[in-house]
Amino acid sequence: MTFTTDRTTLDEGEIITVSWDCSAAERVELTIDNGFRATPIALDLTGSKRFRLNRSKGRTRLTVTAWVGGKSYSKTIKVRVRPMPTTHAETVDDSGRRVGHGQRLTERIGSWWRRQRAAYNERMQALPADKRLATRTVNLLCGAMLLMLLHPLLGLLGIVGIGVWLMWFIYRR
């Protein structure tokens, strides 16, 4: 008895070709067990068939059973069936932003943050170089003061860091 498949790994919905040769048998049967149910199929003594494996619990067992003189002989091939990749549908508005109740809070916050960063960068590019430097310095000082609320040493290190950065900026030109 020979029993082969063209592959042992595929995605759900793909087609597998099964070939067998049981020419000395009286009767041949193929059982496809996808983990949900087992389906027996009567076969010719030799040949090949193609099957679409639509649903599986990860492994599908293909078993050919041949009956010779009242005894049965079986051969099994296990095929790994990967779940079909899914794409979640989403609704977007005219600006390309996600809309709807299915959007998670983290996605909404992330989307808001990206919009704010883009608007900030756009405003910064419109400023002259000296005003951009002043704006960055003020933002860094505000951050250092917030650190000072949490831990005075961190705030002090932040202010010293800003001073070093400003000195580097002045002397690099």
C-alpha positions, -999 to 999 in steps of 0.1 A, spaced: 0 0 0 13 35 -9 -2 67 3 12 102 -2 2 139 -2 17 167 -21 24 187 11 21 184 49 15 220 58 -11 244 43 -35 272 52 -73 267 57 -91 268 24 -61 255 4 -62 223 -17 -42 192 -10 -37 163 -34 -38 128 -20 -25 98 -40 -28 61 -32 -21 27 -46 -38 -3 -30 -41 -25 -61 -42 -58 -41 -71 -46 -19 -107 -55 -21 -119 -22 -9 -102 12 -1 -115 41 21 -101 75 30 -110 91 63 -105 128 67 -105 138 104 -102 176 110 -106 174 147 -143 183 145 -155 153 126 -142 123 107 -155 118 72 -150 84 54 -149 84 16 -149 53 -6 -121 52 -31 -109 33 -62 -81 9 -56 -56 33 -71 -57 70 -80 -55 105 -66 -80 132 -55 -78 168 -45 -95 181 -14 -100 216 0 -93 216 37 -116 243 50 -118 238 87 -94 222 112 -83 222 148 -47 227 136 -40 191 125 -60 171 100 -54 133 98 -58 117 64 -61 79 68 -63 53 40 -77 20 50 -75 -10 27 -93 -44 32 -75 -75 21 -89 -110 29 -111 -97 57 -82 -78 74 -78 -40 73 -45 -21 69 -42 16 75 -17 44 68 -21 79 83 -6 112 72 -10 142 96 -13 176 78 -8 208 97 -35 233 88 -28 269 97 -58 291 104 -68 313 75 -55 349 80 -83 372 88 -87 409 82 -108 430 105 -130 455 87 -130 490 99 -147 522 89 -127 553 80 -138 589 75 -128 612 46 -95 620 63 -86 583 67 -92 582 104 -109 552 120 -145 557 130 -170 536 150 -176 520 183 -153 491 176 -122 512 181 -103 506 214 -94 534 237 -57 528 232 -62 531 194 -82 564 198 -55 578 221 -27 567 197 -46 583 168 -51 615 187 -14 616 197 -3 611 161 -25 640 149 -12 663 177 24 654 169 18 661 132 2 694 139 30 704 163 57 695 138 39 715 111 37 746 134 74 742 144 85 741 107 66 774 101 87 791 128 121 808 123 151 789 136 156 811 167 119 807 178 121 769 172 151 768 196 133 789 222 102 767 219 122 735 224 140 750 254 108 761 271 94 726 265 125 710 280 123 734 310 87 725 316 96 688 315 124 694 340 100 712 363 76 683 361 104 659 370 112 681 400 77 675 413 83 638 412 119 638 425 140 670 431 172 653 421 158 642 387 146 678 381 180 692 390 197 667 366 172 677 339 180 714 343 217 707 342 212 686 311 193 715 294 222 738 304 248 715 288 226 711 257 223 749 253 261 754 258 268 727 232 243 744 209 260 778 214 296 766 209 291 742 180 285 771 156 
